[in-house]
Amino acid sequence: MFGYLIVNPTQLDKEDKQIYRGFYCGLCHELNKSYGNTGRKTLSYDLTFVSLVLASVHHLENTYGFERCPIHPIVPHQFISNEVMEFTAAMNMVLSYYKCLDDYQDENKKKAQVNALKLEPFVLEIKKKYSQQVNDIEQSLAEINNYEKHNVLDPDLLSNTFGKIMVEVFRYKDNQPKELESFAFHLGKFIYLLDASLDLKSDIKKELYNPLIAIDSTHQHEMLEMVMADCVKEFEKLHISEYQNIIENVLYSGAWSKYYVKKKGLKDEGSL
């Protein structure tokens, strides 16, 4: 997973923290229900964010439950469920699977290979239900791998392709607002460029591919700001009100937290 779509908890009030935890636990509940403990281990803040955005855009009704889990075995905690959770749990599994494959192919991580093999049967079933999303994600990943193989140093080309992946991750319905598709696209561009920026020094040291190798750090920052500005612009066109504070917290602050921790040495407050 990406690990960038997190909240800054220092800038959320108590009510919004409770909602965010409810969605996070709701995604965990759905992963366990649909895919067992293997699914629960893939839980991410990234798809929690996707769940919040989709629930807001489509004005979904929530149901509430209480349960104990391995992380909270004594005191029952509240989780939020709605009709989008099954979809976001599926996308969580798909992205986790391809992240494991990527880690294995790039750095020969044996643990990643083992985890990919555990996830593969579930992903094959998911592909039957969400064929368009999974097929398009696979195609875009193949394009990215081809660019990397041929050492294509074009950040726009690579980030645009990753942007198409995020469009599919948000494709809960075919008749979604065009603004949501554009928002997802620019968010994907931002994630790809941010990840490349943060990995640049390590990739150079390990002699791994990175599309930003010829771009100075000042321009990298400007590029990230421009892409996020486009992302926020499309988000504002959606005119949503539900969970607005949480979503904006991620876009304006949380999504940048790891960047500022690494680039400027600030303390990482982490997510909830």
C-alpha positions in Angstrom: 0.0 0.0 0.0 1.0 3.6 -0.2 0.8 4.8 3.4 0.4 8.4 2.6 -3.4 9.0 2.9 -3.4 9.4 6.6 -4.9 12.0 9.0 -3.1 14.5 11.1 -4.8 13.7 14.5 -3.5 16.9 16.1 -5.9 18.8 13.8 -9.0 16.7 14.3 -11.7 17.2 17.0 -13.0 14.4 19.1 -16.0 13.7 17.0 -14.1 13.5 13.7 -11.5 11.2 15.3 -14.3 8.9 16.4 -15.8 8.8 12.9 -12.3 8.2 11.4 -11.7 5.3 13.8 -15.1 3.9 13.0 -14.4 3.8 9.3 -10.9 2.3 9.9 -12.4 -0.4 12.1 -15.2 -0.9 9.7 -12.8 -1.6 6.9 -10.9 -4.0 9.2 -14.2 -5.7 10.0 -15.1 -6.1 6.3 -11.6 -7.5 5.5 -11.9 -10.1 8.2 -15.5 -11.0 7.2 -14.6 -11.4 3.5 -11.0 -12.6 3.6 -10.3 -13.8 7.1 -7.1 -12.9 9.0 -5.2 -12.7 5.7 -7.4 -9.8 4.7 -7.2 -8.1 8.1 -3.4 -8.0 7.9 -3.7 -5.8 4.7 -5.7 -3.1 6.5 -4.6 0.4 5.4 -5.4 4.0 6.1 -5.3 4.6 2.3 -8.5 2.6 1.7 -10.1 4.1 4.8 -9.7 7.4 3.1 -11.2 6.0 -0.1 -14.2 4.7 1.9 -14.8 8.1 3.5 -14.7 9.9 0.1 -17.0 7.4 -1.6 -19.4 7.3 1.4 -19.6 11.1 1.2 -20.0 11.5 -2.5 -22.7 8.8 -2.7 -24.4 9.9 0.6 -24.4 6.4 2.0 -26.1 5.4 5.2 -24.0 3.9 7.9 -24.7 1.1 10.3 -22.9 0.8 13.6 -21.6 -2.3 15.5 -19.3 -3.2 18.3 -16.8 -6.0 18.4 -13.5 -7.2 20.0 -10.5 -8.0 17.8 -6.9 -9.1 18.2 -5.8 -5.5 18.6 -8.6 -4.6 21.0 -9.4 -8.0 22.7 -10.9 -6.7 26.0 -13.0 -3.7 25.4 -15.5 -3.8 22.5 -14.9 -0.9 20.0 -17.4 0.6 17.5 -17.1 0.1 13.8 -18.9 1.8 11.0 -20.3 -0.2 8.0 -21.9 0.8 4.8 -22.4 -0.5 1.3 -19.0 0.7 0.0 -17.0 -1.2 2.5 -17.1 -4.5 0.5 -15.7 -2.7 -2.5 -13.0 -0.8 -0.7 -11.9 -4.0 1.1 -11.6 -5.7 -2.3 -9.5 -2.9 -3.6 -7.4 -3.0 -0.5 -6.6 -6.7 -1.2 -5.8 -6.0 -4.8 -3.4 -3.1 -4.1 -1.8 -5.1 -1.3 -1.2 -8.0 -3.6 0.4 -6.0 -6.3 2.5 -4.1 -3.7 3.9 -7.5 -2.5 4.6 -8.5 -6.1 6.4 -5.2 -6.7 8.5 -5.6 -3.6 9.5 -9.1 -4.6 10.3 -8.2 -8.2 12.3 -5.0 -7.3 14.2 -6.1 -4.3 13.7 -9.9 -4.2 12.0 -9.8 -0.8 11.0 -13.4 0.0 8.4 -12.4 2.6 6.7 -10.3 0.0 6.6 -13.3 -2.3 5.0 -15.4 0.4 2.4 -12.7 1.2 1.6 -12.4 -2.5 0.9 -16.1 -2.7 -1.4 -15.9 0.2 -3.4 -13.1 -1.3 -3.5 -14.4 -4.9 -6.5 -16.8 -4.5 -8.6 -13.9 -3.1 -7.5 -11.5 -5.8 -8.5 -14.0 -8.5 -12.0 -14.1 -7.0 -12.2 -10.4 -6.7 -11.2 -10.1 -10.4 -14.4 -12.0 -11.3 -16.6 -9.4 -9.6 -14.6 -6.3 -10.4 -13.1 -7.2 -13.7 -12.9 -3.7 -15.1 -11.1 -2.3 -12.1 -8.6 -5.1 -11.7 -7.9 -5.5 -15.5 -7.3 -1.7 -15.8 -5.1 -1.7 -12.7 -3.1 -4.6 -14.1 -2.7 -2.9 -17.5 -1.5 0.4 -15.9 1.0 -1.5 -13.7 2.3 -3.3 -16.8 2.8 0.1 -18.5 4.7 1.4 -15.5 6.9 -1.7 -15.4 7.6 -1.3 -19.1 8.6 2.3 -18.5 10.9 1.3 -15.7 12.4 -1.5 -17.7 13.3 1.0 -20.4 14.4 3.6 -17.9 11.9 6.2 -19.1 12.6 9.4 -17.0 9.3 11.2 -17.6 7.6 11.9 -14.3 4.4 13.1 -16.0 4.1 9.9 -18.0 4.6 7.6 -15.0 2.4 9.6 -12.6 -0.4 9.9 -15.2 -0.4 6.1 -15.5 -0.5 5.7 -11.7 -3.3 8.3 -11.7 -5.3 5.9 -13.9 -4.9 3.2 -11.2 -6.4 5.4 -8.6 -9.4 6.2 -10.9 -10.2 2.4 -10.8 -9.7 2.2 -7.0 -12.4 4.9 -6.7 -14.6 3.3 -9.4 -17.3 2.1 -7.0 -20.0 2.9 -9.6 -19.9 3.5 -13.4 -22.0 6.6 -13.2 -19.9 8.5 -10.7 -19.3 12.3 -11.0 -16.6 13.2 -13.5 -15.1 15.4 -10.8 -14.5 12.3 -8.6 -12.6 10.6 -11.4 -10.5 13.7 -12.0 -9.9 14.0 -8.2 -8.8 10.3 -8.0 -6.5 10.8 -11.1 -4.7 13.8 -9.6 -4.5 12.1 -6.2 -2.8 9.1 -7.8 -0.3 11.4 -9.6 0.5 13.0 -6.2 1.0 9.7 -4.5 3.3 8.4 -7.2 5.5 11.5 -7.3 5.6 11.8 -3.5 6.7 8.1 -3.2 9.4 8.7 -5.9 10.6 11.8 -4.1 10.9 10.1 -0.7 12.6 7.0 -2.2 15.0 9.0 -4.4 18.2 8.8 -2.2 17.6 5.2 -1.3 17.0 4.3 -5.0 20.2 6.0 -6.1 22.1 4.2 -3.4 20.6 0.8 -4.3 20.9 1.6 -8.1 17.1 1.2 -8.5 14.9 3.0 -11.0 13.5 6.4 -10.1 11.9 8.8 -12.6 13.0 11.9 -10.5 16.7 11.2 -10.7 17.3 14.1 -13.0 15.1 16.6 -11.2 16.4 18.8 -8.4 14.7 18.8 -5.0 13.3 22.4 -5.4 11.5 21.5 -8.6 10.2 18.3 -7.0 8.5 20.3 -4.2 6.9 22.7 -6.7 5.7 19.7 -8.8 4.1 18.1 -5.8 2.4 21.4 -4.8 1.0 21.8 -8.3 -0.4 18.3 -8.5 -2.0 18.5 -5.0 -3.5 21.9 -6.0 -5.2 20.2 -9.0 -6.4 17.4 -6.7 -7.9 19.9 -4.2 -9.5 21.9 -7.0 -11.3 18.8 -8.3 -12.3 17.8 -4.7 -13.9 21.2 -4.2 -16.0 20.8 -7.3 -17.7 17.8 -5.6 -19.3 20.1 -3.0 -19.5 17.5 -0.3 -20.2 18.2 3.3 -20.1 14.8 5.0 -16.7 14.0 6.5 -15.4 17.2 4.9 -13.1 18.1 7.8 -11.5 14.6 7.8 -11.0 14.5 4.0 -9.5 18.0 3.9 -7.3 17.1 6.9 -5.8 14.3 4.8 -5.4 16.4 1.7 -4.0 19.5 3.3 -1.9 18.0 6.1 -1.8 14.2 6.6 -0.8 13.4 3.0 2.2 15.6 3.4 3.3 14.4 6.8 5.8 11.8 5.7 7.3 14.2 3.2 8.0 16.9 5.8 9.3 14.3 8.3 11.9 13.1 5.8 12.6 16.4 4.0 12.6 18.8 7.0 13.2 16.6 10.0 9.9 17.3 11.7 8.3 14.9 14.1 5.9 12.5 12.6 2.6 12.7 14.5 1.3 9.6 12.8 -2.3 8.6 12.3 -4.9 7.6 14.8 
